[in-house]
């Protein structure tokens, strides 16, 4: 009897739960390593999605760049091919006038109408060139300029300053500020003044 009085029941928190009452007991928490693996998987999936979107953007940008490049090449080719369209259109009336002048010359006559017609055609042609930025290089009577003149001869002259353009053989032309061709000119070099030798018998 003494043993029964002295016997103490097990502490309820220390007694293992094996009966039906154990159903409401909390489950063991997940291991810390499992949370880490799940987080890494989520990060990996997010990184893959970011890479996929970056690749799609790169492909779209590359396609846009190719389209821009092709369009620029097409526009450049058209500009080269049709760049002289305006000039040619302005020259067509001059061609018409030349044809009429040739027809008039073939009809006979004293030739004066042909000269007058060709003169008018030349004036019209020069006007067209001027509208397109073509100007004539000033030559005769001006100072020789190697940037715009090409000397084909040098002649002594007492009537001209040295290095002056005496005669123009072929006119030069500029397109805006660019030289198309220099003028072919004759340039004065002044007279040679040879002094008489002094002394002697």
Protein Blocks (a to p, Z undefined) as FASTA:
>chain_A
ZZmmmpccddfklpccfbfklmmpccddddfklmmmmmmmmmmmmmmmmmmmmmmmmmmm
mmmmmmmmmmmmmmmmmmmmmmmmmmmmmmmmmmmmmmmmmmmmmngpjhlmmmmmmmmm
mmmmmmmmmmnopacddfehpacdfklpccfbdcddfkbcehiafbdfbdcddehjacfb
dcdddddebjadddddeedZZ
